Amino acid sequence: MDEGIFTAKRVQLIEFMKSKQAVKSREVESAFLKVKRELFFDQKMLEHAYQDDAFPIEGGQTISQPSTIAIMLEMLEIKKGMNVLEVGSGSGYVVALLSELVGEGGFVYGVEMEKELVESSGENLTAQGSLNNEIVQGDGSKGLPDKAPFDCVLISAGAPFIPKPLFDQIKEKGRIVAPVGDQWTQVMEKMTKFRGKPVKNYLSHSYFAFVPLKGAFGWK
């Protein structure tokens, strides 16, 4: 499939997500337009790269549904120059989107447990030409204290709760967005630090199903 077809399908997907109110801002729309999902996809399944669905990747993980990613990005309200962390960075697709949103003056860290995904996501990001990011192998539920504080944290795995170490690593008025619930069904939670305390909001009308968050503050 040639690049022109991928570009047309990317535009078609974005228009679909706008019609469903998943993509609302010009900034998120621009990020999705610039990042080539096919570069982060299983090469045997490239014809599905611009379907609005989640698909399997290496290490028993998934590349999330684009409209779900868009909802999370809109909830985070990312600005240029921010320092951002993604927990469970997988193929690197969301890291690439975040990198576009923070711009050259910002930086994005991804934490991923699976070594093979750390390596392949780095290659994917290089192919995309995305430079303002770094993928680290480790327990994302503990965050990256040596790279903190963060303006925003995105948890790309279903969590029983938002881990306290991640809350401790965000700035005042910093934000965390995560799918929170049991191991099968979650609601999207947004936690904001206000005067050092957590303020929670929920996207209560929609339910999600992410792979479980692993690690010290995830599912055992």
N, C-alpha and C positions, 0 to 999 in steps of 0.2 A: 504494500500500500504506500503510495507516494506521499510526500509532505503536504502537497496541496489538498489531498483528500483529508489528511489529519487536521489541517487548519480549518477546513470547512466544517468538519465534525465538531471541532473544539468550539467554534462560533455557535453552532447549532445547540450544543450542550449548554453554553452560557445563556443563550436566549431562553432555553427551557427553564433553567434555574432562576432566571429573572422573573419569568411568568409565574413561578411557584413561590416567589418572594424569599427564596433562599439567598440569592444574591441581591443586595439592596444598594450597596455603595459603589461609586465609580472605582474606588481603590481596589476592592475585592474583585470586581469585574476585570480590571486591568491585570491583576495578578494571574487570574485563571486564563486570560488570553495569552499571556507571555510564557506560562509554564507548560511544557509539552508532556502531557500525562503518558504518552506512549513510551517515553524514555524511562519511566519508572515502573513499567508494566512487564509481566511475563511475556517474553517474546513469542511464545506459542499461542498467545491469546490476544494479539494486537488488534484484531478486528473488533474487539470489545472495549478498547481503551476509552472510548467516549460514551459508553453507556452509563447512565446514572445508577450504578450499582457498585457494591464492594466485590472484590475478586481476590482469590488467594495469591500470596507471594511466598517467598522462601521462609523457612523456619516456622511453618505452621501459622504465619501471620496473614494479615489482609491489607490491601490498599483500600482505604475507606471510600464510601459513596461520595461523589463530588458534592452533592447538595448538602449532605451532612457536614462535610468539611466547611462549606460556605457558611452554614448556620453558625458554626463554632467561631469562624474568623470574624463574622459580623458581630457576634457577642463580645469578642475580645477588644474590638475598637482599636486596632493597632495603628500607631502613628510612625512616621519617619523617624529614624534615629533611635528607636527602642532596642533594648536588650531583651531577647525573648528565648524561652526554653520550650521545647517540645519533648514530652515524655512518651516513649514508644514511637520512635521516628521511622521505623519500618523501611520502606523503599526510598525514603527521602523526599517524596512528592510534597508533603505538607511543609517540610523544611524549605523547599524551593518557593512555595507560595508565600510563606512567612518572610523569606529573604527579600522577595519583591516588595512586600508591604513595608518592611523597615527601611528599605533603601540602602544606599552605599554607606550612610552614616550610622546604620544600625548593625546588629549582629544577632544571629540565631544559633543556638546550640540544640542539638538533638541528642537524646540519650536512648540507647537501644541495647537490650540484653544479648541478642543473637549476633554472634561474631560475623556470620556470613552476611547478615543484613548491614552491619556496620561497614563492611568492605564494599558490598555491591552498591549501597546507597551513596557512598563517596564517589564511586564511578559514575553513577547516574547524575549526581549533582555537577560533576565535571562536564559531562556530556551536555547538560543544560546550560553550562556557562555560569552557574551560580557559585559565587565566590565568598560571600559574606556569611559563612556558616562553618560549623564544625560538628562532626558526629563523634560521640564518645560512647564507648562500650561500658555499661554499668547498670546499676539498679536505679532506674529513673524515679522510683517512688521516694528515693532519698534526695532527689534533685542534684544540683551541682553547686554546692556551697562555695567552692573556690571561684565560680564565675558569677555569683550573685552580687548585688541584688538584681532581680529581673523586673521589668515593667509588666510583662505578661507571661503566663505559663499555660500551655495547652496540653492536656492529658489525652492522648489518643488511644485509650484503653478503658474498659469498663472498671470503675473503681467502687469499692464498698463505701468509701468516703474520700474526701480530699485530704491527702497526707499532710500532717502538720509541718514536716520539714519544708514542703513546697510553699505553704503559707508563710513560713518564717523567712523564706528567700525572696519574697516579692516586696517591692517598695510600698510606701504609703500611697494609697489609691491605686496600687497594682491590682491586677485581675488574674484569676485562674478560671478556666472553663474546662469542665470534665463531664463525661457521662457517668452518673452515679446511680447505683442500685444494686441488684443482685448479679449473679454471673451470667444471666440470660437476658435481662431487660433493664434498661437504664433510662433516666430522665437527664436532660442537660442542665447542669448546675453552673452558675456563675458566682464566684466568691470574690468580693472586693475587700481590700484592707482599708478600713476607715478608722482613724485614730487608734491604729494598732489592733483593731478588733475585726473579726470576719462578718461581712454583711452578705447574705445569700439571696439569690434570685433563681427562679427555675423557669425553664421552658416547659410548662406543664402539659401542653396539649399534644406533645409528640413523644414517642418512645423509640429507643435505639437499642441496637444489639452489637456491642463491640467485643473484641477478644478481651479476656480478663487481664487486668493489671497484675503483673507479678512483682515480687520483691518483698522487702521487709514490711512495707505499709500497703501492700496489695493483698490479693487472695493467696492463701496458703496452699 
